[in-house]
Amino acid sequence: MIRRKNIIKIAIDSPAAAGAGTLAKLLSKHYNLFHLDTGKIYRFIAYLKIKFPNKFSQNFLKSKIKSLKTKDLASKTLLSNNVSYEASLISKKKSIRKIVHSFQLNFAYNPPKKYKGSCLDGRDITYKIIPDADFKFYITANIKTRALRRFKELRKQNKKISYNEVLKSIKNRDKNDLNRKISPLKKTKDSLLINTTNLTKRACFLKIKKIIDKKLDINGNL
């Protein structure tokens, strides 16, 4: 695997709806980094399994991942509760994680040349995908806050769902993410904990930016 030298690598882990994806996008835009929401890859696979149950296989999946573009991960369809729950089950499978792993590594260590580096968020980024990341963060928030955020997000898409249904889904997702045997969600000792429960998106961004800027020179390089 090709590894670009002197690039900025940011690794972010978090439970569902803690705000990691939003922060990763803001950081990526500010520092000109390639952003990859790794959780969306598993959501994409879950969507494929739901939509193509009879075609779903290792070869089918490999071909889809090989041709996968980041814009494919932006579909609002991937945010549904059914896709979310299926993704938490799929992510437990070693064979699927192996396929996704190489895809993640490529973008982490060899982002397109127009970017100064990469910023990945997910569940096992800080210790499995980019263990040598320059910056590691664990983003969290209390479960009711996370459920409310996801509920509002889904309602904006005119999804007919109750807050209690979303809360139950988040609880199930947490249980699966934290307890799976392969690459479970966990905070590493060298990851900085950021609790977003009582912080705005802007406040969270500025808090992390301050930490990152301390290690960068005036040109925004390490």
PyMOL commands that set and color helices and strands:
alter all, ss='L'
color gray80, all
select helices_A, chain A and resi 20-31+38-51+58-66+70-74+76-79+81-90+94-109+125-129+143-156+163-179+201-213
alter helices_A, ss='H'
color red, helices_A
select strands_A, chain A and resi 8-13+33-37+117-122+135-140+192-195
alter strands_A, ss='S'
color yellow, strands_A
deselect
rebuild
show_as cartoon
